[in-house]
Amino acid sequence: MRYAIGIALIPIFIYLGSITVKLVQGVSLSEKLPEYTMRLQVLDMTKSTVSIGKVKNLVGLCEDSELIIDIIDFDSMTVQSIDSTFVIGRSEDLAGPKLLASRLGLNSEDVIYRPLENNRAQITATLVLGEDLDSIRTRLTKKKKSKK
């Protein structure tokens, strides 16, 4: 009797297993991963110190399903200020840093390539903030509001 019940349950388990496999494959195929996941180092080279919260908000305005940004490192260098914000690509593929630059409203000339020697943190780009940061933030905020 027990063997008959066990044998009768085998096709049911096979059927449930096949449905589970199809469901998992369907979910994994429909989930679109971002094209670029950027590990970002930020250097604040403005006269006034910028908070990490403001930088996170600025970077958040650049993110979408195509570009995900993780801020790995944030440093302020108030000894010397620069006028214009620019991006340094840390790997030879500059497509991700150029995408970030275009989202910030920067030119492709504002992206340069400089590898890090000991890149243990796997940083893919460095965003160097200049005195034009407020105008960039204002432009991005207006652009986001106009899309809504």
Contacts in CASP RR format, 6 or more apart in sequence:
PFRMAT RR
TARGET T0000
AUTHOR 0000-0000-0000
METHOD contacts of the structure
MODEL  1
MRYAIGIALIPIFIYLGSITVKLVQGVSLSEKLPEYTMRLQVLDMTKSTV
SIGKVKNLVGLCEDSELIIDIIDFDSMTVQSIDSTFVIGRSEDLAGPKLL
ASRLGLNSEDVIYRPLENNRAQITATLVLGEDLDSIRTRLTKKKKSKK
32 65 0 8 1.000
34 65 0 8 1.000
34 66 0 8 1.000
34 67 0 8 1.000
34 68 0 8 1.000
35 66 0 8 1.000
35 67 0 8 1.000
36 66 0 8 1.000
36 67 0 8 1.000
36 68 0 8 1.000
36 95 0 8 1.000
36 96 0 8 1.000
36 99 0 8 1.000
37 68 0 8 1.000
37 69 0 8 1.000
37 70 0 8 1.000
38 67 0 8 1.000
38 68 0 8 1.000
38 69 0 8 1.000
38 70 0 8 1.000
38 96 0 8 1.000
38 97 0 8 1.000
38 100 0 8 1.000
38 124 0 8 1.000
38 125 0 8 1.000
39 70 0 8 1.000
39 72 0 8 1.000
39 121 0 8 1.000
39 122 0 8 1.000
39 123 0 8 1.000
39 124 0 8 1.000
39 125 0 8 1.000
40 59 0 8 1.000
40 69 0 8 1.000
40 70 0 8 1.000
40 71 0 8 1.000
40 72 0 8 1.000
40 100 0 8 1.000
40 123 0 8 1.000
40 124 0 8 1.000
40 125 0 8 1.000
40 126 0 8 1.000
40 127 0 8 1.000
41 71 0 8 1.000
41 72 0 8 1.000
41 73 0 8 1.000
41 74 0 8 1.000
41 75 0 8 1.000
41 90 0 8 1.000
41 121 0 8 1.000
41 123 0 8 1.000
41 125 0 8 1.000
41 126 0 8 1.000
41 127 0 8 1.000
42 55 0 8 1.000
42 59 0 8 1.000
42 71 0 8 1.000
42 73 0 8 1.000
42 74 0 8 1.000
42 75 0 8 1.000
42 126 0 8 1.000
42 127 0 8 1.000
42 129 0 8 1.000
43 75 0 8 1.000
43 76 0 8 1.000
43 77 0 8 1.000
43 126 0 8 1.000
43 127 0 8 1.000
43 128 0 8 1.000
43 129 0 8 1.000
44 50 0 8 1.000
44 55 0 8 1.000
44 74 0 8 1.000
44 75 0 8 1.000
44 76 0 8 1.000
44 77 0 8 1.000
44 78 0 8 1.000
44 129 0 8 1.000
45 77 0 8 1.000
45 78 0 8 1.000
45 80 0 8 1.000
45 81 0 8 1.000
45 82 0 8 1.000
45 128 0 8 1.000
45 129 0 8 1.000
45 130 0 8 1.000
46 78 0 8 1.000
46 81 0 8 1.000
46 129 0 8 1.000
46 130 0 8 1.000
46 131 0 8 1.000
46 133 0 8 1.000
47 78 0 8 1.000
47 81 0 8 1.000
47 131 0 8 1.000
49 76 0 8 1.000
49 78 0 8 1.000
50 76 0 8 1.000
50 129 0 8 1.000
50 133 0 8 1.000
52 71 0 8 1.000
52 74 0 8 1.000
54 137 0 8 1.000
55 71 0 8 1.000
55 74 0 8 1.000
55 129 0 8 1.000
56 71 0 8 1.000
57 137 0 8 1.000
58 104 0 8 1.000
58 133 0 8 1.000
58 136 0 8 1.000
58 137 0 8 1.000
58 140 0 8 1.000
59 69 0 8 1.000
59 71 0 8 1.000
59 127 0 8 1.000
60 69 0 8 1.000
61 103 0 8 1.000
61 137 0 8 1.000
61 140 0 8 1.000
61 141 0 8 1.000
61 143 0 8 1.000
61 144 0 8 1.000
62 69 0 8 1.000
62 100 0 8 1.000
62 103 0 8 1.000
62 104 0 8 1.000
62 140 0 8 1.000
63 69 0 8 1.000
66 99 0 8 1.000
67 96 0 8 1.000
67 99 0 8 1.000
67 100 0 8 1.000
67 103 0 8 1.000
69 100 0 8 1.000
72 121 0 8 1.000
72 122 0 8 1.000
72 123 0 8 1.000
73 121 0 8 1.000
73 123 0 8 1.000
81 130 0 8 1.000
81 131 0 8 1.000
82 128 0 8 1.000
82 130 0 8 1.000
82 131 0 8 1.000
83 130 0 8 1.000
83 131 0 8 1.000
83 132 0 8 1.000
84 110 0 8 1.000
84 130 0 8 1.000
84 131 0 8 1.000
84 132 0 8 1.000
85 104 0 8 1.000
85 106 0 8 1.000
85 110 0 8 1.000
85 127 0 8 1.000
85 128 0 8 1.000
85 129 0 8 1.000
85 130 0 8 1.000
85 132 0 8 1.000
85 133 0 8 1.000
85 136 0 8 1.000
86 101 0 8 1.000
86 106 0 8 1.000
86 110 0 8 1.000
86 111 0 8 1.000
86 112 0 8 1.000
86 128 0 8 1.000
87 97 0 8 1.000
87 98 0 8 1.000
87 100 0 8 1.000
87 101 0 8 1.000
87 104 0 8 1.000
87 106 0 8 1.000
87 110 0 8 1.000
87 111 0 8 1.000
87 112 0 8 1.000
87 125 0 8 1.000
87 126 0 8 1.000
87 127 0 8 1.000
87 128 0 8 1.000
88 97 0 8 1.000
88 111 0 8 1.000
88 112 0 8 1.000
88 113 0 8 1.000
88 114 0 8 1.000
88 125 0 8 1.000
88 126 0 8 1.000
88 128 0 8 1.000
89 97 0 8 1.000
89 111 0 8 1.000
89 112 0 8 1.000
89 113 0 8 1.000
89 114 0 8 1.000
89 124 0 8 1.000
89 125 0 8 1.000
89 126 0 8 1.000
90 114 0 8 1.000
90 115 0 8 1.000
90 116 0 8 1.000
90 119 0 8 1.000
90 123 0 8 1.000
90 124 0 8 1.000
90 125 0 8 1.000
90 126 0 8 1.000
91 115 0 8 1.000
91 124 0 8 1.000
92 113 0 8 1.000
92 115 0 8 1.000
94 111 0 8 1.000
94 113 0 8 1.000
96 124 0 8 1.000
96 125 0 8 1.000
97 111 0 8 1.000
97 124 0 8 1.000
97 125 0 8 1.000
98 108 0 8 1.000
98 111 0 8 1.000
100 125 0 8 1.000
100 127 0 8 1.000
101 107 0 8 1.000
101 108 0 8 1.000
101 110 0 8 1.000
101 111 0 8 1.000
102 108 0 8 1.000
103 140 0 8 1.000
104 136 0 8 1.000
104 140 0 8 1.000
105 136 0 8 1.000
105 139 0 8 1.000
105 140 0 8 1.000
106 136 0 8 1.000
116 123 0 8 1.000
END
